[in-house]
Amino acid sequence: MRQNVTWEDPHRLLSKADLRLEKGELGGYTVLVIDYDIQVKASDVFRNNFAGKEPSER
């Protein structure tokens, strides 16, 4: 675990991949692809790629 991590650190990391993290309309966060009309709930990204959980059905 890193010490002295700020909220700007994940924003800076995402921007290097042309992504942006924004507060969602109903709470939570949305990951947006800069210059494209693509967005996804941040919780879905985490769940599907890092947490080892099955994606939620919609």
TIKOL-693059 format. One record per residue (C-alpha): residue number from 1; chain; residue in three letters; x, y, z. Coordinates in Angstrom, 2 decimals, always signed. Example, Ala and Ser with C-alpha at 12.3 -4.5 7.8 and 13.67 -1.06 7.14 Angstrom:
REM residues 2
+------+------+------+---------+---------+---------+
: zami : selo : domi :       u :       v :       w :
+------+------+------+---------+---------+---------+
:    1 :    A :  ALA :  +12.30 :   -4.50 :   +7.80 :
:    2 :    A :  SER :  +13.67 :   -1.06 :   +7.14 :
+------+------+------+---------+---------+---------+
***
This chain:
REM residues 58
+------+------+------+---------+---------+---------+
: zami : selo : domi :       u :       v :       w :
+------+------+------+---------+---------+---------+
:    1 :    A :  MET :   +0.00 :   +0.00 :   +0.00 :
:    2 :    A :  ARG :   +1.35 :   +3.41 :   -0.94 :
:    3 :    A :  GLN :   +1.57 :   +6.29 :   +1.49 :
:    4 :    A :  ASN :   +0.56 :   +9.86 :   +0.60 :
:    5 :    A :  VAL :   -1.75 :   +8.93 :   -2.27 :
:    6 :    A :  THR :   -4.11 :  +11.74 :   -3.25 :
:    7 :    A :  TRP :   -7.37 :  +11.78 :   -5.20 :
:    8 :    A :  GLU :   -5.44 :  +13.34 :   -8.09 :
:    9 :    A :  ASP :   -3.28 :  +10.21 :   -8.49 :
:   10 :    A :  PRO :   -5.98 :   +7.98 :  -10.03 :
:   11 :    A :  HIS :   -7.16 :  +10.90 :  -12.19 :
:   12 :    A :  ARG :   -3.63 :  +11.41 :  -13.51 :
:   13 :    A :  LEU :   -3.22 :   +7.68 :  -14.19 :
:   14 :    A :  LEU :   -6.53 :   +7.46 :  -16.05 :
:   15 :    A :  SER :   -5.73 :  +10.54 :  -18.14 :
:   16 :    A :  LYS :   -2.59 :   +8.81 :  -19.45 :
:   17 :    A :  ALA :   -4.95 :   +6.21 :  -20.96 :
:   18 :    A :  ASP :   -7.31 :   +8.92 :  -22.33 :
:   19 :    A :  LEU :   -9.89 :   +8.16 :  -19.64 :
:   20 :    A :  ARG :  -11.66 :  +10.42 :  -17.18 :
:   21 :    A :  LEU :  -13.42 :   +9.63 :  -13.90 :
:   22 :    A :  GLU :  -16.54 :  +11.67 :  -13.16 :
:   23 :    A :  LYS :  -19.16 :  +11.65 :  -10.45 :
:   24 :    A :  GLY :  -22.28 :   +9.81 :  -11.67 :
:   25 :    A :  GLU :  -25.74 :  +11.37 :  -11.72 :
:   26 :    A :  LEU :  -27.11 :   +8.95 :   -9.13 :
:   27 :    A :  GLY :  -23.95 :   +8.62 :   -7.07 :
:   28 :    A :  GLY :  -20.95 :   +6.47 :   -7.75 :
:   29 :    A :  TYR :  -18.54 :   +7.23 :  -10.56 :
:   30 :    A :  THR :  -18.41 :   +6.86 :  -14.32 :
:   31 :    A :  VAL :  -15.33 :   +6.17 :  -16.44 :
:   32 :    A :  LEU :  -15.43 :   +8.12 :  -19.72 :
:   33 :    A :  VAL :  -13.28 :   +7.62 :  -22.79 :
:   34 :    A :  ILE :  -11.98 :  +11.05 :  -23.81 :
:   35 :    A :  ASP :  -12.94 :  +12.08 :  -27.38 :
:   36 :    A :  TYR :  -15.46 :   +9.21 :  -27.75 :
:   37 :    A :  ASP :  -19.03 :   +8.73 :  -26.59 :
:   38 :    A :  ILE :  -18.20 :   +5.75 :  -24.39 :
:   39 :    A :  GLN :  -18.87 :   +5.59 :  -20.67 :
:   40 :    A :  VAL :  -19.25 :   +2.83 :  -18.10 :
:   41 :    A :  LYS :  -19.97 :   +2.68 :  -14.39 :
:   42 :    A :  ALA :  -16.69 :   +2.53 :  -12.49 :
:   43 :    A :  SER :  -18.08 :   -0.21 :  -10.23 :
:   44 :    A :  ASP :  -18.70 :   -2.40 :  -13.31 :
:   45 :    A :  VAL :  -15.12 :   -1.88 :  -14.47 :
:   46 :    A :  PHE :  -13.79 :   -2.87 :  -11.05 :
:   47 :    A :  ARG :  -16.15 :   -5.83 :  -10.64 :
:   48 :    A :  ASN :  -15.52 :   -7.22 :  -14.13 :
:   49 :    A :  ASN :  -11.76 :   -6.73 :  -14.21 :
:   50 :    A :  PHE :  -10.37 :   -6.75 :  -10.69 :
:   51 :    A :  ALA :  -12.77 :   -8.19 :   -8.13 :
:   52 :    A :  GLY :  -13.32 :  -11.61 :   -9.74 :
:   53 :    A :  LYS :  -17.11 :  -11.23 :   -9.58 :
:   54 :    A :  GLU :  -19.60 :  -12.01 :  -12.29 :
:   55 :    A :  PRO :  -20.95 :   -9.01 :  -14.24 :
:   56 :    A :  SER :  -24.39 :   -7.84 :  -13.17 :
:   57 :    A :  GLU :  -27.26 :   -8.58 :  -15.54 :
:   58 :    A :  ARG :  -29.21 :   -5.60 :  -16.87 :
+------+------+------+---------+---------+---------+
***
